[in-house]
Amino acid sequence: MKKLLFLLLVFAFVNLAKAQDSSNAVYAFSLDQCVEFAHKNNVQVKNALLAIDVQNQTNREIAGAALPTISTNLSGTDYTKIPTSLLPGQIFGGAPGTFIPVQFGTKFNANYGASIQQLLFDGQVFIALQARATSMEMQRKNAALTEEAIKANIYKIYYQLSASKTQLNILDANINRIKSLAHDAQIMYKNGFAEKLDVDKLSVQLNNLETEKLKANNSVAIGYMGLKMLMGMPVKDSLVLTDVVNETSLNNDVLTENNFQYNVRKDFQYLGTIKKLNEYNIKRYQLSNLPTIAMSGSYSKNAQRSKFDFFEGGNWFTTSLISLNVSLPIFNGFATDARIKRTKIELKQTENQIDALKNSIDNEITQAKLNYMSSVATVQFQKKNMELAETVYGQTKKKFEAGTGSNTEISAAQADLVSAQNNYMNALYSALIAKVDLLKATGKL
């Protein structure tokens, strides 16, 4: 019975663990996979893509204005009291100024028919039809801008978390190194070859490193939550980053840019579509001064009965017509002229924004190139400095273990090594961020 109870408990524990695991998904993503996940799940991206669908339906609505409109009608009337009309009494030999009340019509009336309207020409509708493709393009460019902004932020956070993972590995290595030194110092103290002060200093260094590791872990955890929020991933799910950040992530290919064209930038493309729409607006209001031509037709049958016997035969009278309507605007209080001038001003504003954006792009690319080259050079300097600090620390450690070095020397060497390692990782992260900024500036992100 004890064995059976034990097996049941184990079985229940395993099922509980499986249920907990199935509730929280685990993802192991590369940088590109994080971007792809955000493309499908980020709320801003999804709404930008839905805006394209909204514009598509708006374009269908615009197209509907150029298509015929067909409607049918069916009506029936029961006059509980037939309307009374007054006829002059003189018609029937009465005195002038007198009226005779009479009733015309029947108690029951019925009518059914169909009508069709077709717009033949309307300048504003004509331009709206031409502008449909540009409106769709504007929404696509807006979605591309949103995706680019999300992508750039994911790159930066991913690089930061990957660099933090490397820093944590360095911290672990330093902690293990200090633990080994503390162990050796404790043995040397017991044997009379070191002072208690040396052991205490190493304990202080170890505690500082443990505290630094705790802070780093907290920062990494917060960074992971921020990345998952940016990607549209539930915070309860687990995310593992598979890409490793190192110097191979840096390359000079981003600097080999010849004959840069502004139209590769998504924000420049977006402003270009805004300019096209402004031009369409000017044409739309200009053509509103032209006549509007429409044609309509209708066909109907009606009947009048004293009794409700429409389904028992009797006469139904037919009415049909075709009409052409031409409407020519003459004067509307200068409203059209004001609209035309306003849209021309808006076009000029957009052109000014395009000129300003060109200048901003030139400045952005120049600064991004300088920052990137400076950051790459800094990485190389900090790498050499870190290697030198590792060499100094190794030599100081050997002197300390041989009893010819002091605790002050090894503590200083350890502090210099930790500082050099942190400086190298910070320089590497800054170079990666500069690379992202340069790719975005040159439209390659």
Beta strands, then each sheet from edge to edge (+ up, - down):
strand 1: 26-29
strand 2: 69-78
strand 3: 84-88
strand 4: 99-103
strand 5: 108-121
strand 6: 238-241
strand 7: 292-305
strand 8: 317-327
sheet 1: 1+ 6+
sheet 2: 2+ 5- 7+ 8-
sheet 3: 3+ 4-
end
